[in-house]
Amino acid sequence: MKICILGGGSCFAVNLASHLVARGDSVLSISRSPIRSAGRRLPFRGDTLLVEEAAEAGLQGMDIVFVSASSEASS
């Protein structure tokens, strides 16, 4: 499956991505806060991934989109 995680800089999102990739899914992780997160490099499966700014076109063709929001953002 093609899966997008919106809010990809969180600890939850990194762990979710790891599990999804391990089961064979294609994962795209997008930052919701480009000023804070874009450009960050996150450790992932022995490598590092670059967090990129969200783009509307990035969601096209996805089977599932997960949204990872902090308690402040979701209230």
Predicted model as a PDB file, atoms N, CA, C, CB and O in Angstrom, pLDDT in the B-factor column:
MODEL        1                                                                  
ATOM      1  N   MET A   1       0.841  -1.186   0.000  1.00 93.00           N  
ATOM      2  CA  MET A   1       0.000   0.000   0.000  1.00 93.00           C  
ATOM      3  C   MET A   1       0.882   1.243   0.000  1.00 93.00           C  
ATOM      4  CB  MET A   1      -0.954   0.002   1.219  1.00 93.00           C  
ATOM      5  O   MET A   1       2.005   1.224   0.503  1.00 93.00           O  
ATOM      6  N   LYS A   2       0.360   2.315  -0.567  1.00 93.00           N  
ATOM      7  CA  LYS A   2       1.035   3.618  -0.536  1.00 93.00           C  
ATOM      8  C   LYS A   2       0.419   4.403   0.622  1.00 93.00           C  
ATOM      9  CB  LYS A   2       0.885   4.399  -1.920  1.00 93.00           C  
ATOM     10  O   LYS A   2      -0.771   4.715   0.615  1.00 93.00           O  
ATOM     11  N   ILE A   3       1.257   4.717   1.618  1.00 92.00           N  
ATOM     12  CA  ILE A   3       0.771   5.353   2.839  1.00 92.00           C  
ATOM     13  C   ILE A   3       1.536   6.647   3.079  1.00 92.00           C  
ATOM     14  CB  ILE A   3       0.913   4.403   4.051  1.00 92.00           C  
ATOM     15  O   ILE A   3       2.760   6.691   2.963  1.00 92.00           O  
ATOM     16  N   CYS A   4       0.793   7.706   3.418  1.00 89.00           N  
ATOM     17  CA  CYS A   4       1.386   9.003   3.752  1.00 89.00           C  
ATOM     18  C   CYS A   4       1.181   9.253   5.245  1.00 89.00           C  
ATOM     19  CB  CYS A   4       0.753  10.161   2.894  1.00 89.00           C  
ATOM     20  O   CYS A   4       0.099   9.009   5.779  1.00 89.00           O  
ATOM     21  N   ILE A   5       2.223   9.739   5.910  1.00 87.00           N  
ATOM     22  CA  ILE A   5       2.108  10.159   7.308  1.00 87.00           C  
ATOM     23  C   ILE A   5       2.315  11.656   7.340  1.00 87.00           C  
ATOM     24  CB  ILE A   5       3.143   9.417   8.236  1.00 87.00           C  
ATOM     25  O   ILE A   5       3.415  12.147   7.085  1.00 87.00           O  
ATOM     26  N   LEU A   6       1.257  12.379   7.652  1.00 83.00           N  
ATOM     27  CA  LEU A   6       1.305  13.836   7.755  1.00 83.00           C  
ATOM     28  C   LEU A   6       1.639  14.171   9.199  1.00 83.00           C  
ATOM     29  CB  LEU A   6      -0.054  14.502   7.308  1.00 83.00           C  
ATOM     30  O   LEU A   6       0.903  13.789  10.109  1.00 83.00           O  
ATOM     31  N   GLY A   7       2.730  14.874   9.418  1.00 79.00           N  
ATOM     32  CA  GLY A   7       3.231  15.109  10.768  1.00 79.00           C  
ATOM     33  C   GLY A   7       4.357  14.131  11.035  1.00 79.00           C  
ATOM     34  O   GLY A   7       4.477  13.587  12.132  1.00 79.00           O  
ATOM     35  N   GLY A   8       5.178  13.915  10.025  1.00 68.00           N  
ATOM     36  CA  GLY A   8       6.192  12.874  10.058  1.00 68.00           C  
ATOM     37  C   GLY A   8       7.365  13.090  10.987  1.00 68.00           C  
ATOM     38  O   GLY A   8       8.196  12.194  11.129  1.00 68.00           O  
ATOM     39  N   GLY A   9       7.466  14.236  11.621  1.00 70.00           N  
ATOM     40  CA  GLY A   9       8.602  14.494  12.505  1.00 70.00           C  
ATOM     41  C   GLY A   9       8.425  13.995  13.919  1.00 70.00           C  
ATOM     42  O   GLY A   9       9.369  14.043  14.708  1.00 70.00           O  
ATOM     43  N   SER A  10       7.239  13.514  14.266  1.00 77.00           N  
ATOM     44  CA  SER A  10       6.990  13.087  15.643  1.00 77.00           C  
ATOM     45  C   SER A  10       7.556  11.695  15.902  1.00 77.00           C  
ATOM     46  CB  SER A  10       5.491  13.104  15.943  1.00 77.00           C  
ATOM     47  O   SER A  10       7.777  10.925  14.968  1.00 77.00           O  
ATOM     48  N   CYS A  11       7.787  11.381  17.159  1.00 80.00           N  
ATOM     49  CA  CYS A  11       8.273  10.064  17.553  1.00 80.00           C  
ATOM     50  C   CYS A  11       7.278   8.992  17.114  1.00 80.00           C  
ATOM     51  CB  CYS A  11       8.505  10.000  19.082  1.00 80.00           C  
ATOM     52  O   CYS A  11       7.681   7.940  16.618  1.00 80.00           O  
ATOM     53  N   PHE A  12       5.987   9.251  17.293  1.00 84.00           N  
ATOM     54  CA  PHE A  12       4.947   8.312  16.879  1.00 84.00           C  
ATOM     55  C   PHE A  12       5.050   8.022  15.382  1.00 84.00           C  
ATOM     56  CB  PHE A  12       3.553   8.868  17.222  1.00 84.00           C  
ATOM     57  O   PHE A  12       5.004   6.865  14.964  1.00 84.00           O  
ATOM     58  N   ALA A  13       5.188   9.074  14.585  1.00 83.00           N  
ATOM     59  CA  ALA A  13       5.224   8.922  13.132  1.00 83.00           C  
ATOM     60  C   ALA A  13       6.447   8.125  12.679  1.00 83.00           C  
ATOM     61  CB  ALA A  13       5.219  10.293  12.460  1.00 83.00           C  
ATOM     62  O   ALA A  13       6.350   7.307  11.764  1.00 83.00           O  
ATOM     63  N   VAL A  14       7.583   8.358  13.307  1.00 81.00           N  
ATOM     64  CA  VAL A  14       8.801   7.618  12.946  1.00 81.00           C  
ATOM     65  C   VAL A  14       8.623   6.141  13.261  1.00 81.00           C  
ATOM     66  CB  VAL A  14      10.036   8.183  13.696  1.00 81.00           C  
ATOM     67  O   VAL A  14       9.008   5.288  12.461  1.00 81.00           O  
ATOM     68  N   ASN A  15       8.043   5.828  14.417  1.00 87.00           N  
ATOM     69  CA  ASN A  15       7.800   4.424  14.775  1.00 87.00           C  
ATOM     70  C   ASN A  15       6.769   3.785  13.855  1.00 87.00           C  
ATOM     71  CB  ASN A  15       7.333   4.318  16.229  1.00 87.00           C  
ATOM     72  O   ASN A  15       6.931   2.638  13.439  1.00 87.00           O  
ATOM     73  N   LEU A  16       5.710   4.523  13.535  1.00 90.00           N  
ATOM     74  CA  LEU A  16       4.690   4.009  12.617  1.00 90.00           C  
ATOM     75  C   LEU A  16       5.310   3.708  11.256  1.00 90.00           C  
ATOM     76  CB  LEU A  16       3.529   5.020  12.466  1.00 90.00           C  
ATOM     77  O   LEU A  16       5.060   2.649  10.680  1.00 90.00           O  
ATOM     78  N   ALA A  17       6.112   4.627  10.745  1.00 87.00           N  
ATOM     79  CA  ALA A  17       6.756   4.435   9.445  1.00 87.00           C  
ATOM     80  C   ALA A  17       7.633   3.185   9.458  1.00 87.00           C  
ATOM     81  CB  ALA A  17       7.597   5.671   9.071  1.00 87.00           C  
ATOM     82  O   ALA A  17       7.645   2.422   8.492  1.00 87.00           O  
ATOM     83  N   SER A  18       8.356   2.979  10.536  1.00 86.00           N  
ATOM     84  CA  SER A  18       9.222   1.813  10.652  1.00 86.00           C  
ATOM     85  C   SER A  18       8.422   0.517  10.547  1.00 86.00           C  
ATOM     86  CB  SER A  18       9.988   1.852  11.971  1.00 86.00           C  
ATOM     87  O   SER A  18       8.832  -0.410   9.848  1.00 86.00           O  
ATOM     88  N   HIS A  19       7.291   0.448  11.234  1.00 91.00           N  
ATOM     89  CA  HIS A  19       6.445  -0.748  11.192  1.00 91.00           C  
ATOM     90  C   HIS A  19       5.828  -0.952   9.806  1.00 91.00           C  
ATOM     91  CB  HIS A  19       5.338  -0.650  12.247  1.00 91.00           C  
ATOM     92  O   HIS A  19       5.748  -2.078   9.316  1.00 91.00           O  
ATOM     93  N   LEU A  20       5.397   0.138   9.186  1.00 91.00           N  
ATOM     94  CA  LEU A  20       4.771   0.033   7.866  1.00 91.00           C  
ATOM     95  C   LEU A  20       5.772  -0.433   6.805  1.00 91.00           C  
ATOM     96  CB  LEU A  20       4.169   1.382   7.458  1.00 91.00           C  
ATOM     97  O   LEU A  20       5.450  -1.276   5.968  1.00 91.00           O  
ATOM     98  N   VAL A  21       6.977   0.117   6.848  1.00 88.00           N  
ATOM     99  CA  VAL A  21       8.013  -0.283   5.888  1.00 88.00           C  
ATOM    100  C   VAL A  21       8.388  -1.746   6.116  1.00 88.00           C  
ATOM    101  CB  VAL A  21       9.270   0.629   6.015  1.00 88.00           C  
ATOM    102  O   VAL A  21       8.608  -2.490   5.161  1.00 88.00           O  
ATOM    103  N   ALA A  22       8.460  -2.157   7.384  1.00 89.00           N  
ATOM    104  CA  ALA A  22       8.814  -3.547   7.702  1.00 89.00           C  
ATOM    105  C   ALA A  22       7.799  -4.531   7.132  1.00 89.00           C  
ATOM    106  CB  ALA A  22       8.919  -3.734   9.215  1.00 89.00           C  
ATOM    107  O   ALA A  22       8.156  -5.660   6.796  1.00 89.00           O  
ATOM    108  N   ARG A  23       6.547  -4.119   7.021  1.00 93.00           N  
ATOM    109  CA  ARG A  23       5.539  -5.026   6.465  1.00 93.00           C  
ATOM    110  C   ARG A  23       5.408  -4.896   4.947  1.00 93.00           C  
ATOM    111  CB  ARG A  23       4.193  -4.761   7.116  1.00 93.00           C  
ATOM    112  O   ARG A  23       4.588  -5.573   4.326  1.00 93.00           O  
ATOM    113  N   GLY A  24       6.237  -4.006   4.347  1.00 92.00           N  
ATOM    114  CA  GLY A  24       6.305  -3.925   2.899  1.00 92.00           C  
ATOM    115  C   GLY A  24       5.555  -2.774   2.257  1.00 92.00           C  
ATOM    116  O   GLY A  24       5.444  -2.714   1.032  1.00 92.00           O  
ATOM    117  N   ASP A  25       5.039  -1.860   3.066  1.00 92.00           N  
ATOM    118  CA  ASP A  25       4.321  -0.708   2.517  1.00 92.00           C  
ATOM    119  C   ASP A  25       5.290   0.364   2.026  1.00 92.00           C  
ATOM    120  CB  ASP A  25       3.376  -0.116   3.570  1.00 92.00           C  
ATOM    121  O   ASP A  25       6.424   0.450   2.497  1.00 92.00           O  
ATOM    122  N   SER A  26       4.834   1.178   1.077  1.00 89.00           N  
ATOM    123  CA  SER A  26       5.569   2.339   0.600  1.00 89.00           C  
ATOM    124  C   SER A  26       5.105   3.531   1.432  1.00 89.00           C  
ATOM    125  CB  SER A  26       5.344   2.581  -0.945  1.00 89.00           C  
ATOM    126  O   SER A  26       3.912   3.835   1.466  1.00 89.00           O  
ATOM    127  N   VAL A  27       6.040   4.209   2.105  1.00 87.00           N  
ATOM    128  CA  VAL A  27       5.664   5.264   3.061  1.00 87.00           C  
ATOM    129  C   VAL A  27       6.256   6.606   2.648  1.00 87.00           C  
ATOM    130  CB  VAL A  27       6.131   4.898   4.484  1.00 87.00           C  
ATOM    131  O   VAL A  27       7.442   6.707   2.334  1.00 87.00           O  
ATOM    132  N   LEU A  28       5.411   7.633   2.656  1.00 84.00           N  
ATOM    133  CA  LEU A  28       5.820   9.020   2.456  1.00 84.00           C  
ATOM    134  C   LEU A  28       5.516   9.761   3.745  1.00 84.00           C  
ATOM    135  CB  LEU A  28       5.090   9.678   1.224  1.00 84.00           C  
ATOM    136  O   LEU A  28       4.375   9.757   4.207  1.00 84.00           O  
ATOM    137  N   SER A  29       6.514  10.394   4.328  1.00 79.00           N  
ATOM    138  CA  SER A  29       6.339  11.129   5.577  1.00 79.00           C  
ATOM    139  C   SER A  29       6.501  12.615   5.291  1.00 79.00           C  
ATOM    140  CB  SER A  29       7.356  10.655   6.662  1.00 79.00           C  
ATOM    141  O   SER A  29       7.520  13.040   4.747  1.00 79.00           O  
ATOM    142  N   ILE A  30       5.488  13.410   5.660  1.00 78.00           N  
ATOM    143  CA  ILE A  30       5.477  14.847   5.340  1.00 78.00           C  
ATOM    144  C   ILE A  30       5.337  15.671   6.617  1.00 78.00           C  
ATOM    145  CB  ILE A  30       4.324  15.183   4.355  1.00 78.00           C  
ATOM    146  O   ILE A  30       4.561  15.321   7.506  1.00 78.00           O  
ATOM    147  N   SER A  31       6.080  16.749   6.701  1.00 70.00           N  
ATOM    148  CA  SER A  31       6.011  17.662   7.838  1.00 70.00           C  
ATOM    149  C   SER A  31       4.802  18.583   7.731  1.00 70.00           C  
ATOM    150  CB  SER A  31       7.292  18.489   7.936  1.00 70.00           C  
ATOM    151  O   SER A  31       4.519  19.120   6.660  1.00 70.00           O  
ATOM    152  N   ARG A  32       4.082  18.765   8.853  1.00 67.00           N  
ATOM    153  CA  ARG A  32       2.989  19.737   8.896  1.00 67.00           C  
ATOM    154  C   ARG A  32       3.502  21.121   9.281  1.00 67.00           C  
ATOM    155  CB  ARG A  32       1.909  19.282   9.884  1.00 67.00           C  
ATOM    156  O   ARG A  32       2.823  22.122   9.053  1.00 67.00           O  
ATOM    157  N   SER A  33       4.690  21.179   9.861  1.00 67.00           N  
ATOM    158  CA  SER A  33       5.272  22.438  10.335  1.00 67.00           C  
ATOM    159  C   SER A  33       6.633  22.648   9.680  1.00 67.00           C  
ATOM    160  CB  SER A  33       5.406  22.443  11.885  1.00 67.00           C  
ATOM    161  O   SER A  33       7.670  22.413  10.302  1.00 67.00           O  
ATOM    162  N   PRO A  34       6.628  23.086   8.433  1.00 63.00           N  
ATOM    163  CA  PRO A  34       7.903  23.173   7.709  1.00 63.00           C  
ATOM    164  C   PRO A  34       8.922  24.097   8.357  1.00 63.00           C  
ATOM    165  CB  PRO A  34       7.654  23.633   6.312  1.00 63.00           C  
ATOM    166  O   PRO A  34      10.125  23.876   8.223  1.00 63.00           O  
ATOM    167  N   ILE A  35       8.466  25.122   9.052  1.00 68.00           N  
ATOM    168  CA  ILE A  35       9.415  26.045   9.682  1.00 68.00           C  
ATOM    169  C   ILE A  35      10.197  25.320  10.764  1.00 68.00           C  
ATOM    170  CB  ILE A  35       8.683  27.272  10.276  1.00 68.00           C  
ATOM    171  O   ILE A  35      11.397  25.546  10.920  1.00 68.00           O  
ATOM    172  N   ARG A  36       9.519  24.438  11.523  1.00 71.00           N  
ATOM    173  CA  ARG A  36      10.176  23.694  12.595  1.00 71.00           C  
ATOM    174  C   ARG A  36      10.869  22.436  12.105  1.00 71.00           C  
ATOM    175  CB  ARG A  36       9.177  23.330  13.649  1.00 71.00           C  
ATOM    176  O   ARG A  36      11.970  22.122  12.559  1.00 71.00           O  
ATOM    177  N   SER A  37      10.249  21.716  11.192  1.00 71.00           N  
ATOM    178  CA  SER A  37      10.711  20.366  10.878  1.00 71.00           C  
ATOM    179  C   SER A  37      11.405  20.192   9.539  1.00 71.00           C  
ATOM    180  CB  SER A  37       9.576  19.459  10.926  1.00 71.00           C  
ATOM    181  O   SER A  37      12.307  19.362   9.424  1.00 71.00           O  
ATOM    182  N   ALA A  38      11.015  20.944   8.530  1.00 71.00           N  
ATOM    183  CA  ALA A  38      11.597  20.742   7.196  1.00 71.00           C  
ATOM    184  C   ALA A  38      13.114  20.906   7.264  1.00 71.00           C  
ATOM    185  CB  ALA A  38      10.988  21.739   6.167  1.00 71.00           C  
ATOM    186  O   ALA A  38      13.628  21.835   7.887  1.00 71.00           O  
ATOM    187  N   GLY A  39      13.802  20.001   6.621  1.00 78.00           N  
ATOM    188  CA  GLY A  39      15.249  20.036   6.625  1.00 78.00           C  
ATOM    189  C   GLY A  39      15.874  19.174   7.711  1.00 78.00           C  
ATOM    190  O   GLY A  39      17.063  18.861   7.655  1.00 78.00           O  
ATOM    191  N   ARG A  40      15.058  18.783   8.715  1.00 78.00           N  
ATOM    192  CA  ARG A  40      15.575  17.897   9.763  1.00 78.00           C  
ATOM    193  C   ARG A  40      15.872  16.534   9.180  1.00 78.00           C  
ATOM    194  CB  ARG A  40      14.575  17.772  10.931  1.00 78.00           C  
ATOM    195  O   ARG A  40      15.213  16.088   8.242  1.00 78.00           O  
ATOM    196  N   ARG A  41      16.851  15.891   9.732  1.00 81.00           N  
ATOM    197  CA  ARG A  41      17.169  14.515   9.337  1.00 81.00           C  
ATOM    198  C   ARG A  41      16.833  13.617  10.520  1.00 81.00           C  
ATOM    199  CB  ARG A  41      18.685  14.361   8.908  1.00 81.00           C  
ATOM    200  O   ARG A  41      17.274  13.850  11.645  1.00 81.00           O  
ATOM    201  N   LEU A  42      16.041  12.582  10.237  1.00 75.00           N  
ATOM    202  CA  LEU A  42      15.608  11.658  11.279  1.00 75.00           C  
ATOM    203  C   LEU A  42      16.237  10.293  11.049  1.00 75.00           C  
ATOM    204  CB  LEU A  42      14.071  11.547  11.313  1.00 75.00           C  
ATOM    205  O   LEU A  42      16.317   9.826   9.913  1.00 75.00           O  
ATOM    206  N   PRO A  43      16.689   9.644  12.142  1.00 79.00           N  
ATOM    207  CA  PRO A  43      17.219   8.290  11.988  1.00 79.00           C  
ATOM    208  C   PRO A  43      16.103   7.331  11.612  1.00 79.00           C  
ATOM    209  CB  PRO A  43      17.913   7.823  13.281  1.00 79.00           C  
ATOM    210  O   PRO A  43      15.008   7.392  12.171  1.00 79.00           O  
ATOM    211  N   PHE A  44      16.383   6.441  10.660  1.00 75.00           N  
ATOM    212  CA  PHE A  44      15.366   5.476  10.236  1.00 75.00           C  
ATOM    213  C   PHE A  44      16.027   4.239   9.670  1.00 75.00           C  
ATOM    214  CB  PHE A  44      14.419   6.096   9.195  1.00 75.00           C  
ATOM    215  O   PHE A  44      16.674   4.299   8.624  1.00 75.00           O  
ATOM    216  N   ARG A  45      15.868   3.119  10.353  1.00 75.00           N  
ATOM    217  CA  ARG A  45      16.366   1.817   9.900  1.00 75.00           C  
ATOM    218  C   ARG A  45      17.834   1.863   9.492  1.00 75.00           C  
ATOM    219  CB  ARG A  45      15.534   1.323   8.736  1.00 75.00           C  
ATOM    220  O   ARG A  45      18.203   1.364   8.429  1.00 75.00           O  
ATOM    221  N   GLY A  46      18.669   2.461  10.338  1.00 83.00           N  
ATOM    222  CA  GLY A  46      20.093   2.509  10.067  1.00 83.00           C  
ATOM    223  C   GLY A  46      20.511   3.572   9.074  1.00 83.00           C  
ATOM    224  O   GLY A  46      21.680   3.633   8.691  1.00 83.00           O  
ATOM    225  N   ASP A  47      19.595   4.400   8.655  1.00 80.00           N  
ATOM    226  CA  ASP A  47      19.864   5.459   7.683  1.00 80.00           C  
ATOM    227  C   ASP A  47      19.271   6.751   8.236  1.00 80.00           C  
ATOM    228  CB  ASP A  47      19.265   5.114   6.264  1.00 80.00           C  
ATOM    229  O   ASP A  47      18.785   6.766   9.367  1.00 80.00           O  
ATOM    230  N   THR A  48      19.300   7.815   7.476  1.00 80.00           N  
ATOM    231  CA  THR A  48      18.614   9.048   7.869  1.00 80.00           C  
ATOM    232  C   THR A  48      17.684   9.474   6.748  1.00 80.00           C  
ATOM    233  CB  THR A  48      19.631  10.179   8.202  1.00 80.00           C  
ATOM    234  O   THR A  48      17.987   9.302   5.567  1.00 80.00           O  
ATOM    235  N   LEU A  49      16.551  10.029   7.137  1.00 76.00           N  
ATOM    236  CA  LEU A  49      15.574  10.530   6.178  1.00 76.00           C  
ATOM    237  C   LEU A  49      15.450  12.031   6.327  1.00 76.00           C  
ATOM    238  CB  LEU A  49      14.204   9.848   6.370  1.00 76.00           C  
ATOM    239  O   LEU A  49      15.495  12.555   7.440  1.00 76.00           O  
ATOM    240  N   LEU A  50      15.294  12.723   5.217  1.00 76.00           N  
ATOM    241  CA  LEU A  50      15.104  14.162   5.209  1.00 76.00           C  
ATOM    242  C   LEU A  50      13.615  14.464   5.315  1.00 76.00           C  
ATOM    243  CB  LEU A  50      15.710  14.798   3.931  1.00 76.00           C  
ATOM    244  O   LEU A  50      12.822  13.937   4.535  1.00 76.00           O  
ATOM    245  N   VAL A  51      13.220  15.318   6.284  1.00 72.00           N  
ATOM    246  CA  VAL A  51      11.828  15.742   6.423  1.00 72.00           C  
ATOM    247  C   VAL A  51      11.608  16.891   5.459  1.00 72.00           C  
ATOM    248  CB  VAL A  51      11.486  16.161   7.902  1.00 72.00           C  
ATOM    249  O   VAL A  51      12.330  17.888   5.496  1.00 72.00           O  
ATOM    250  N   GLU A  52      10.598  16.750   4.584  1.00 70.00           N  
ATOM    251  CA  GLU A  52      10.325  17.766   3.573  1.00 70.00           C  
ATOM    252  C   GLU A  52       9.019  18.491   3.855  1.00 70.00           C  
ATOM    253  CB  GLU A  52      10.280  17.137   2.188  1.00 70.00           C  
ATOM    254  O   GLU A  52       8.159  17.981   4.573  1.00 70.00           O  
ATOM    255  N   GLU A  53       8.879  19.675   3.290  1.00 69.00           N  
ATOM    256  CA  GLU A  53       7.669  20.471   3.444  1.00 69.00           C  
ATOM    257  C   GLU A  53       6.490  19.782   2.750  1.00 69.00           C  
ATOM    258  CB  GLU A  53       7.880  21.891   2.874  1.00 69.00           C  
ATOM    259  O   GLU A  53       6.638  19.177   1.688  1.00 69.00           O  
ATOM    260  N   ALA A  54       5.331  19.890   3.374  1.00 68.00           N  
ATOM    261  CA  ALA A  54       4.119  19.285   2.810  1.00 68.00           C  
ATOM    262  C   ALA A  54       3.750  19.957   1.489  1.00 68.00           C  
ATOM    263  CB  ALA A  54       2.943  19.390   3.807  1.00 68.00           C  
ATOM    264  O   ALA A  54       3.906  21.167   1.324  1.00 68.00           O  
ATOM    265  N   ALA A  55       3.259  19.143   0.555  1.00 67.00           N  
ATOM    266  CA  ALA A  55       2.787  19.647  -0.734  1.00 67.00           C  
ATOM    267  C   ALA A  55       1.513  18.885  -1.089  1.00 67.00           C  
ATOM    268  CB  ALA A  55       3.884  19.485  -1.857  1.00 67.00           C  
ATOM    269  O   ALA A  55       1.447  17.665  -0.941  1.00 67.00           O  
ATOM    270  N   GLU A  56       0.519  19.603  -1.551  1.00 64.00           N  
ATOM    271  CA  GLU A  56      -0.768  18.981  -1.879  1.00 64.00           C  
ATOM    272  C   GLU A  56      -0.605  17.836  -2.879  1.00 64.00           C  
ATOM    273  CB  GLU A  56      -1.730  20.028  -2.443  1.00 64.00           C  
ATOM    274  O   GLU A  56      -1.274  16.809  -2.758  1.00 64.00           O  
ATOM    275  N   ALA A  57       0.257  18.000  -3.840  1.00 59.00           N  
ATOM    276  CA  ALA A  57       0.464  16.977  -4.864  1.00 59.00           C  
ATOM    277  C   ALA A  57       1.016  15.685  -4.263  1.00 59.00           C  
ATOM    278  CB  ALA A  57       1.411  17.496  -5.943  1.00 59.00           C  
ATOM    279  O   ALA A  57       0.827  14.609  -4.830  1.00 59.00           O  
ATOM    280  N   GLY A  58       1.690  15.785  -3.131  1.00 70.00           N  
ATOM    281  CA  GLY A  58       2.268  14.615  -2.488  1.00 70.00           C  
ATOM    282  C   GLY A  58       1.238  13.621  -1.997  1.00 70.00           C  
ATOM    283  O   GLY A  58       1.573  12.460  -1.761  1.00 70.00           O  
ATOM    284  N   LEU A  59      -0.008  14.043  -1.836  1.00 80.00           N  
ATOM    285  CA  LEU A  59      -1.055  13.146  -1.339  1.00 80.00           C  
ATOM    286  C   LEU A  59      -1.751  12.382  -2.458  1.00 80.00           C  
ATOM    287  CB  LEU A  59      -2.080  13.934  -0.554  1.00 80.00           C  
ATOM    288  O   LEU A  59      -2.483  11.427  -2.195  1.00 80.00           O  
ATOM    289  N   GLN A  60      -1.533  12.786  -3.685  1.00 84.00           N  
ATOM    290  CA  GLN A  60      -2.183  12.104  -4.806  1.00 84.00           C  
ATOM    291  C   GLN A  60      -1.640  10.692  -4.946  1.00 84.00           C  
ATOM    292  CB  GLN A  60      -1.977  12.887  -6.118  1.00 84.00           C  
ATOM    293  O   GLN A  60      -0.431  10.470  -4.884  1.00 84.00           O  
ATOM    294  N   GLY A  61      -2.545   9.743  -5.133  1.00 90.00           N  
ATOM    295  CA  GLY A  61      -2.152   8.354  -5.324  1.00 90.00           C  
ATOM    296  C   GLY A  61      -1.945   7.568  -4.042  1.00 90.00           C  
ATOM    297  O   GLY A  61      -1.594   6.389  -4.093  1.00 90.00           O  
ATOM    298  N   MET A  62      -2.156   8.201  -2.893  1.00 92.00           N  
ATOM    299  CA  MET A  62      -2.001   7.508  -1.623  1.00 92.00           C  
ATOM    300  C   MET A  62      -3.238   6.655  -1.343  1.00 92.00           C  
ATOM    301  CB  MET A  62      -1.761   8.516  -0.477  1.00 92.00           C  
ATOM    302  O   MET A  62      -4.359   7.057  -1.655  1.00 92.00           O  
ATOM    303  N   ASP A  63      -3.029   5.479  -0.755  1.00 95.00           N  
ATOM    304  CA  ASP A  63      -4.137   4.624  -0.352  1.00 95.00           C  
ATOM    305  C   ASP A  63      -4.669   5.032   1.020  1.00 95.00           C  
ATOM    306  CB  ASP A  63      -3.699   3.155  -0.336  1.00 95.00           C  
ATOM    307  O   ASP A  63      -5.874   4.988   1.269  1.00 95.00           O  
ATOM    308  N   ILE A  64      -3.751   5.431   1.909  1.00 94.00           N  
ATOM    309  CA  ILE A  64      -4.111   5.824   3.279  1.00 94.00           C  
ATOM    310  C   ILE A  64      -3.270   7.033   3.662  1.00 94.00           C  
ATOM    311  CB  ILE A  64      -3.892   4.642   4.296  1.00 94.00           C  
ATOM    312  O   ILE A  64      -2.104   7.127   3.278  1.00 94.00           O  
ATOM    313  N   VAL A  65      -3.857   7.963   4.422  1.00 90.00           N  
ATOM    314  CA  VAL A  65      -3.118   9.092   4.990  1.00 90.00           C  
ATOM    315  C   VAL A  65      -3.352   9.099   6.495  1.00 90.00           C  
ATOM    316  CB  VAL A  65      -3.558  10.456   4.342  1.00 90.00           C  
ATOM    317  O   VAL A  65      -4.491   9.200   6.950  1.00 90.00           O  
ATOM    318  N   PHE A  66      -2.264   8.991   7.274  1.00 88.00           N  
ATOM    319  CA  PHE A  66      -2.332   9.118   8.724  1.00 88.00           C  
ATOM    320  C   PHE A  66      -1.961  10.551   9.074  1.00 88.00           C  
ATOM    321  CB  PHE A  66      -1.387   8.089   9.442  1.00 88.00           C  
ATOM    322  O   PHE A  66      -1.063  11.128   8.462  1.00 88.00           O  
ATOM    323  N   VAL A  67      -2.647  11.128  10.055  1.00 86.00           N  
ATOM    324  CA  VAL A  67      -2.326  12.468  10.530  1.00 86.00           C  
ATOM    325  C   VAL A  67      -1.869  12.357  11.967  1.00 86.00           C  
ATOM    326  CB  VAL A  67      -3.543  13.432  10.400  1.00 86.00           C  
ATOM    327  O   VAL A  67      -2.628  11.918  12.831  1.00 86.00           O  
ATOM    328  N   SER A  68      -0.630  12.751  12.233  1.00 80.00           N  
ATOM    329  CA  SER A  68      -0.066  12.724  13.565  1.00 80.00           C  
ATOM    330  C   SER A  68      -0.088  14.152  14.095  1.00 80.00           C  
ATOM    331  CB  SER A  68       1.383  12.130  13.565  1.00 80.00           C  
ATOM    332  O   SER A  68       0.669  15.004  13.630  1.00 80.00           O  
ATOM    333  N   ALA A  69      -0.962  14.414  15.074  1.00 73.00           N  
ATOM    334  CA  ALA A  69      -1.099  15.764  15.628  1.00 73.00           C  
ATOM    335  C   ALA A  69      -0.866  15.747  17.133  1.00 73.00           C  
ATOM    336  CB  ALA A  69      -2.494  16.345  15.310  1.00 73.00           C  
ATOM    337  O   ALA A  69      -1.246  14.798  17.819  1.00 73.00           O  
ATOM    338  N   SER A  70      -0.245  16.791  17.631  1.00 65.00           N  
ATOM    339  CA  SER A  70      -0.032  16.912  19.072  1.00 65.00           C  
ATOM    340  C   SER A  70      -1.362  17.169  19.758  1.00 65.00           C  
ATOM    341  CB  SER A  70       0.977  18.043  19.394  1.00 65.00           C  
ATOM    342  O   SER A  70      -2.351  17.495  19.101  1.00 65.00           O  
ATOM    343  N   SER A  71      -1.390  17.025  21.072  1.00 59.00           N  
ATOM    344  CA  SER A  71      -2.629  17.281  21.806  1.00 59.00           C  
ATOM    345  C   SER A  71      -3.035  18.747  21.681  1.00 59.00           C  
ATOM    346  CB  SER A  71      -2.467  16.898  23.288  1.00 59.00           C  
ATOM    347  O   SER A  71      -4.226  19.061  21.696  1.00 59.00           O  
ATOM    348  N   GLU A  72      -2.051  19.655  21.556  1.00 63.00           N  
ATOM    349  CA  GLU A  72      -2.360  21.071  21.391  1.00 63.00           C  
ATOM    350  C   GLU A  72      -3.043  21.332  20.048  1.00 63.00           C  
ATOM    351  CB  GLU A  72      -1.084  21.911  21.507  1.00 63.00           C  
ATOM    352  O   GLU A  72      -4.001  22.101  19.971  1.00 63.00           O  
ATOM    353  N   ALA A  73      -2.546  20.689  18.997  1.00 57.00           N  
ATOM    354  CA  ALA A  73      -3.088  20.899  17.650  1.00 57.00           C  
ATOM    355  C   ALA A  73      -4.454  20.269  17.474  1.00 57.00           C  
ATOM    356  CB  ALA A  73      -2.141  20.343  16.613  1.00 57.00           C  
ATOM    357  O   ALA A  73      -5.269  20.758  16.693  1.00 57.00           O  
ATOM    358  N   SER A  74      -4.712  19.178  18.201  1.00 53.00           N  
ATOM    359  CA  SER A  74      -5.975  18.470  18.003  1.00 53.00           C  
ATOM    360  C   SER A  74      -7.091  18.943  18.910  1.00 53.00           C  
ATOM    361  CB  SER A  74      -5.769  17.016  18.208  1.00 53.00           C  
ATOM    362  O   SER A  74      -8.211  18.443  18.804  1.00 53.00           O  
ATOM    363  N   SER A  75      -6.825  19.895  19.805  1.00 55.00           N  
ATOM    364  CA  SER A  75      -7.898  20.372  20.701  1.00 55.00           C  
ATOM    365  C   SER A  75      -8.547  21.628  20.189  1.00 55.00           C  
ATOM    366  CB  SER A  75      -7.358  20.623  22.092  1.00 55.00           C  
ATOM    367  O   SER A  75      -9.461  22.154  20.823  1.00 55.00           O  
TER     368      SER A  75                                                      
ENDMDL                                                                          
END                                                                             
